[in-house]
Amino acid sequence: MRLFIIIVCLFACITSFAKKPQYQQEDSIRVMQILNDASKQRAGTNLILYIARQFKNIPYVSHTLEPNDDERLIVNLRQLDCTTFVETVLALYRCVKAGKLTFEDYCQQLQLIRYEGGEEPHYTRRLHYFTSWIEDNKKLGICEELQKPNPPFTALQKVSVNWMTTHVKNYRMLANRPDWVPAIREMEKKIEGKRYRYIPQVHVKNSNILRNTVKDGDIIVIITNKKGLDTQHLGFASWHKDGLHLLNASSIHKKVIEEPMTLRQYLYKHSTMPGIRIVRVKN
């Protein structure tokens, strides 16, 4: 049965997209395998962590969404960065929860999550800043951002972003299309000045209050004090006996990994990471 599903997937036409998603056969096969396996897990299984762990040891590669001159929906499960890892897992999770188990279903969920309003892929509609990503996916009812209790949410982040429009040369597609810069600036303005409560480093510890607040499978959004940026890294919450750990696509380890050190230790090793915001996926 599994082989039949995969064969049907590979030869099915993706008809609901103006521009067909870009992927390799290996990607569509892997999507179908994970959807099939995840849909058979026992009740009570944390599906987000189950799906996320299927990607352990997948190589970390940045800029995988920009192989073309024009934006297309890129499906790449062979190479992940911290954002595409979270998006990939979330799209798979939503498919399983909805009982929609085709490759086309997956592509539709990925587009919904990655682009503002789930609209047709375009560079200026991609949710480049993760605060924009959170705000848009909140509007769609896909997730919610925790802002209490206090403690541990004792600190306040005021967003101030301009990194993309002041570092245009770092973004190949944007550098080639300077007429897109004003639209990116408008994206920055939408979140400029917004305030969010976060958990500072000092409260990221193995305590009852943190265990009662942050749950396995929550999206951990590590904020930054780098000028012009809102966030620096993200991954999924995974509780171990010694405390909270981060399951992430790591540029340090060059692969998807469940960090061996606790998140508290991880944060204290990075002076640019003052704390974490918490995003919870809705069922």
Wavefront OBJ file of the C-alpha trace (Angstrom):
o trace
v 0.000 0.000 0.000
v 2.803 2.424 0.878
v 4.510 1.816 -2.484
v 1.222 2.396 -4.288
v 0.705 5.719 -2.508
v 4.211 6.870 -3.376
v 3.816 5.914 -7.044
v 0.505 7.765 -7.268
v 2.153 10.783 -5.664
v 5.070 10.832 -8.073
v 2.879 10.769 -11.173
v 0.109 13.057 -9.968
v -0.083 16.525 -11.486
v -0.021 19.455 -9.099
v -2.811 21.418 -10.725
v -3.741 23.993 -8.090
v -0.526 26.022 -8.324
v 0.081 28.739 -10.936
v 3.755 27.815 -10.721
v 4.385 24.184 -9.935
v 6.430 23.564 -6.792
v 10.092 22.805 -7.367
v 11.303 19.548 -5.849
v 13.161 16.346 -6.532
v 11.633 12.880 -6.595
v 13.442 12.125 -3.344
v 11.563 14.965 -1.648
v 8.107 13.769 -2.672
v 8.905 10.202 -1.656
v 10.114 11.350 1.758
v 7.039 13.526 2.292
v 4.773 10.578 1.586
v 6.757 8.240 3.827
v 6.638 10.616 6.784
v 2.940 11.404 6.308
v 2.136 7.697 6.137
v 4.232 6.791 9.181
v 3.126 9.758 11.299
v -0.552 9.060 10.593
v -0.133 5.602 12.177
v 1.374 6.755 15.471
v -0.360 5.878 18.705
v -2.699 8.339 20.381
v -0.755 10.552 22.743
v 2.361 10.681 20.553
v 3.815 14.160 20.292
v 3.564 14.336 16.512
v 5.580 17.525 16.150
v 8.590 15.990 17.876
v 8.037 12.662 16.138
v 8.114 14.340 12.717
v 10.982 16.674 13.631
v 13.137 13.737 14.728
v 12.727 12.106 11.310
v 15.085 14.805 10.009
v 17.969 14.200 12.409
v 21.332 14.361 10.617
v 19.877 16.046 7.510
v 22.538 18.588 6.412
v 22.223 22.234 7.351
v 22.287 24.354 4.186
v 21.296 28.019 3.929
v 19.671 29.891 1.022
v 17.882 26.793 -0.326
v 14.814 28.885 -1.206
v 16.701 31.014 -3.724
v 18.060 28.794 -6.528
v 16.041 30.674 -9.171
v 15.688 34.240 -10.403
v 11.934 34.167 -9.736
v 10.268 32.900 -6.583
v 8.777 29.410 -6.580
v 7.579 27.112 -3.831
v 10.721 25.143 -2.992
v 10.274 21.705 -1.443
v 13.631 20.493 -0.174
v 13.796 17.918 2.607
v 17.414 17.067 1.793
v 18.885 20.374 2.998
v 17.443 22.489 5.783
v 18.125 25.683 7.694
v 16.465 26.590 10.975
v 13.435 28.221 9.332
v 12.831 25.708 6.550
v 13.171 22.933 9.134
v 10.385 24.412 11.249
v 8.215 25.084 8.183
v 8.715 21.563 6.836
v 7.799 19.922 10.133
v 4.796 22.200 10.645
v 3.419 21.560 7.139
v 3.739 17.793 7.644
v 2.131 18.005 11.087
v -0.849 19.985 9.797
v -1.388 17.480 7.004
v -1.445 14.564 9.444
v -3.785 16.331 11.861
v -6.184 17.151 9.024
v -5.968 13.668 7.518
v -4.722 15.137 4.236
v -1.935 12.836 3.185
v -1.028 13.659 -0.415
v 2.019 15.491 -1.678
v -0.217 18.236 -3.053
v -1.741 18.661 0.418
v 1.768 19.116 1.814
v 2.675 21.733 -0.797
v -0.501 23.669 -0.051
v 0.283 23.711 3.666
v 3.862 24.782 3.045
v 2.738 27.692 0.862
v 0.170 28.718 3.476
v 2.828 28.816 6.185
v 5.668 30.408 4.206
v 3.959 33.255 2.346
v 1.910 36.162 3.615
v -1.738 35.128 3.591
v -0.755 31.869 1.914
v -0.661 33.720 -1.397
v 1.091 32.682 -4.595
v 4.861 32.574 -3.984
v 6.659 35.844 -4.557
v 9.845 37.085 -2.960
v 8.123 40.120 -1.451
v 5.386 37.923 0.059
v 7.739 35.454 1.704
v 7.785 35.979 5.476
v 11.480 36.793 5.763
v 11.449 38.093 9.361
v 10.267 35.526 11.848
v 8.167 38.095 13.704
v 6.287 38.588 10.413
v 6.002 34.812 10.165
v 4.501 34.590 13.642
v 2.053 37.441 13.059
v 0.805 36.017 9.765
v 0.437 32.463 11.041
v -1.395 33.782 14.099
v -3.911 35.487 11.795
v -4.414 32.214 9.934
v -5.096 30.400 13.213
v -2.070 28.145 12.777
v -0.259 29.135 15.963
v -0.335 31.385 18.996
v 2.451 33.191 20.805
v 2.670 32.786 24.556
v 3.028 36.033 26.497
v 2.400 34.835 30.060
v 2.739 33.937 32.886
v 5.136 36.429 34.408
v 7.488 34.893 35.457
v 8.999 33.439 33.311
v 7.968 36.063 30.699
v 9.624 38.909 32.565
v 11.330 40.785 29.712
v 10.064 42.851 26.792
v 11.410 42.946 23.253
v 10.767 46.015 21.110
v 11.195 45.013 17.480
v 13.352 47.212 15.273
v 14.212 45.710 11.894
v 15.941 46.985 8.776
v 18.544 44.294 8.123
v 17.362 43.242 4.682
v 16.986 46.735 3.293
v 20.347 47.829 4.682
v 22.140 44.663 3.553
v 20.576 44.173 0.128
v 23.788 42.803 -1.363
v 23.589 39.823 1.015
v 20.373 38.660 -0.679
v 20.976 37.566 -4.259
v 17.395 37.734 -5.488
v 16.805 41.107 -3.837
v 20.080 42.528 -5.132
v 19.042 41.535 -8.651
v 15.646 43.211 -8.254
v 16.097 46.585 -6.535
v 12.461 47.390 -7.377
v 11.475 44.859 -4.711
v 13.272 46.735 -1.923
v 10.359 49.134 -1.142
v 8.015 46.163 -0.605
v 10.505 44.583 1.796
v 10.762 47.886 3.639
v 6.974 47.875 4.013
v 7.234 44.394 5.533
v 9.771 45.763 8.005
v 7.521 48.708 8.872
v 4.606 46.390 9.702
v 6.479 44.935 12.664
v 8.580 47.988 13.584
v 7.971 48.987 17.188
v 5.891 45.942 18.115
v 6.511 44.616 21.622
v 6.601 41.020 22.790
v 7.229 39.458 26.155
v 10.009 36.906 26.241
v 11.772 34.606 28.691
v 15.253 35.954 29.470
v 18.282 33.687 29.797
v 18.116 33.763 33.597
v 14.678 32.089 33.598
v 15.540 29.386 31.035
v 16.284 26.718 33.608
v 15.063 23.330 34.759
v 12.271 24.664 36.952
v 8.668 23.681 37.535
v 7.453 27.024 36.241
v 9.294 26.635 32.929
v 8.190 23.001 32.548
v 4.602 24.106 33.107
v 4.959 26.946 30.595
v 6.957 25.516 27.676
v 5.724 22.236 26.222
v 7.411 19.617 24.032
v 7.021 20.642 20.399
v 6.636 24.369 21.040
v 8.600 26.540 18.623
v 11.462 28.211 20.474
v 12.301 31.547 18.879
v 15.661 32.878 20.050
v 15.700 36.651 19.883
v 18.796 38.707 19.173
v 20.369 41.982 20.182
v 21.976 42.364 16.758
v 20.978 45.720 15.297
v 18.355 45.476 12.571
v 17.211 41.927 13.366
v 14.431 40.496 15.511
v 15.431 36.847 15.853
v 18.585 34.808 15.446
v 17.627 31.146 15.570
v 14.737 28.755 16.162
v 13.832 25.138 16.695
v 11.544 22.901 18.728
v 11.334 22.490 22.486
v 12.369 19.074 23.797
v 12.398 18.377 27.513
v 15.056 16.008 28.902
v 15.720 15.054 32.516
v 18.377 17.764 32.825
v 16.230 20.510 31.342
v 15.004 22.076 28.121
v 16.854 21.247 24.890
v 16.599 22.581 21.340
v 15.823 20.323 18.377
v 17.081 22.387 15.459
v 18.801 22.646 12.106
v 22.156 23.802 13.408
v 24.687 25.892 11.498
v 27.209 24.950 14.209
v 26.786 21.177 13.880
v 25.974 21.482 10.138
v 22.941 19.212 10.508
v 19.611 18.727 12.229
v 20.341 17.768 15.810
v 18.809 17.603 19.260
v 21.336 19.775 21.055
v 23.298 17.756 23.641
v 23.627 20.800 25.888
v 20.618 22.368 27.567
v 19.055 25.457 26.040
v 20.220 27.431 29.088
v 23.835 26.441 28.364
v 23.339 27.179 24.668
v 22.046 30.700 25.322
v 24.847 31.545 27.732
v 27.390 30.572 25.082
v 25.963 33.228 22.727
v 26.131 36.817 23.916
v 23.783 37.966 21.140
v 20.900 35.784 22.405
v 19.217 37.439 25.410
v 16.246 35.089 25.594
v 13.407 33.223 23.898
v 9.908 33.792 22.602
v 7.544 30.805 22.566
v 5.146 29.940 19.748
v 2.652 27.111 20.163
v 1.173 25.282 17.180
v -2.586 24.899 17.356
v -4.094 21.440 16.939
l 1 2 3 4 5 6 7 8 9 10 11 12 13 14 15 16 17 18 19 20 21 22 23 24 25 26 27 28 29 30 31 32 33 34 35 36 37 38 39 40 41 42 43 44 45 46 47 48 49 50 51 52 53 54 55 56 57 58 59 60 61 62 63 64 65 66 67 68 69 70 71 72 73 74 75 76 77 78 79 80 81 82 83 84 85 86 87 88 89 90 91 92 93 94 95 96 97 98 99 100 101 102 103 104 105 106 107 108 109 110 111 112 113 114 115 116 117 118 119 120 121 122 123 124 125 126 127 128 129 130 131 132 133 134 135 136 137 138 139 140 141 142 143 144 145 146 147 148 149 150 151 152 153 154 155 156 157 158 159 160 161 162 163 164 165 166 167 168 169 170 171 172 173 174 175 176 177 178 179 180 181 182 183 184 185 186 187 188 189 190 191 192 193 194 195 196 197 198 199 200 201 202 203 204 205 206 207 208 209 210 211 212 213 214 215 216 217 218 219 220 221 222 223 224 225 226 227 228 229 230 231 232 233 234 235 236 237 238 239 240 241 242 243 244 245 246 247 248 249 250 251 252 253 254 255 256 257 258 259 260 261 262 263 264 265 266 267 268 269 270 271 272 273 274 275 276 277 278 279 280 281 282 283
